[in-house]
């Protein structure tokens, strides 16, 4: 099933490895290194509307490992994914 992840972008729920809170996970040195590596490889996609603050990031494995930064909270994304699974 598919769900809206922000900025008119839709993801398949089976491609999502994890959804993480940017405030808590972003404080880790390992997360910083992971983001830096992903950015160097062009694997980070910003789904935030201009002027909005990012709240979460999603890690997917299709077509390759990609990080999507979203202005939606992890709770909102979880609810959207669960709702999509019920359809």
C-alpha positions as CSV (number, residue, x, y, z in Angstrom):
1,X,0.0,0.0,0.0
2,X,1.0,3.6,-0.5
3,X,0.9,6.6,1.8
4,X,1.6,10.3,1.5
5,X,5.0,11.2,3.1
6,X,4.9,15.0,2.4
7,X,5.1,17.5,-0.5
8,X,2.8,15.4,-2.8
9,X,5.2,12.5,-2.5
10,X,3.9,8.9,-2.0
11,X,5.9,5.9,-0.7
12,X,5.1,2.2,-0.7
13,X,4.8,0.9,2.8
14,X,6.8,-2.2,2.0
15,X,9.8,-0.1,0.9
16,X,10.1,1.8,4.2
17,X,12.7,0.4,6.6
18,X,12.1,2.8,9.4
19,X,10.6,6.2,10.4
20,X,12.7,8.2,12.8
21,X,12.2,11.4,14.9
22,X,14.7,13.9,13.7
23,X,15.0,15.6,17.1
24,X,16.1,12.5,19.0
25,X,17.9,10.5,16.3
26,X,19.6,13.6,14.8
27,X,21.5,14.1,18.0
28,X,23.6,11.0,17.5
29,X,27.0,11.2,15.9
30,X,26.3,8.0,14.0
31,X,23.2,9.5,12.5
32,X,25.2,12.6,11.5
33,X,27.8,10.3,9.8
34,X,25.0,8.3,8.1
35,X,23.3,11.5,6.8
36,X,26.6,12.9,5.6
37,X,27.4,9.7,3.7
38,X,23.9,9.5,2.2
39,X,24.2,13.2,1.1
40,X,27.5,12.5,-0.5
41,X,25.9,9.7,-2.5
42,X,22.9,11.8,-3.5
43,X,20.5,9.6,-1.5
44,X,18.7,12.3,0.6
45,X,15.4,13.7,-0.6
46,X,13.9,16.7,1.2
47,X,10.1,16.5,1.2
48,X,9.6,19.6,3.4
49,X,7.7,22.6,2.2
50,X,9.8,25.8,1.9
51,X,10.1,27.4,5.2
52,X,8.9,24.5,7.3
53,X,11.0,22.6,9.8
54,X,11.8,18.9,9.3
55,X,10.4,16.6,12.0
56,X,11.3,13.1,10.8
57,X,13.2,11.0,8.3
58,X,12.3,7.8,6.5
59,X,14.8,5.2,5.4
60,X,13.7,3.2,2.3
61,X,15.4,0.4,0.4
62,X,13.8,1.0,-3.1
63,X,15.3,1.4,-5.6
64,X,18.4,1.9,-3.4
65,X,18.7,3.0,0.2
66,X,17.3,6.5,0.3
67,X,16.5,8.9,3.1
68,X,13.4,11.1,2.9
69,X,13.2,14.1,5.2
70,X,9.6,15.0,6.1
71,X,7.9,17.9,7.8
72,X,5.4,15.4,9.2
73,X,5.9,13.9,12.6
74,X,6.8,10.3,13.0
75,X,3.4,9.7,14.7
76,X,1.6,11.3,11.7
77,X,3.6,9.1,9.2
78,X,2.8,6.0,11.3
79,X,-0.9,6.7,11.3
80,X,-0.8,7.3,7.5
81,X,1.0,4.0,6.9
82,X,-1.3,2.1,9.2
83,X,-4.4,3.6,7.5
84,X,-2.9,2.6,4.1
85,X,-2.4,-1.0,5.3
86,X,-6.1,-1.2,6.3
87,X,-7.3,-0.4,2.7
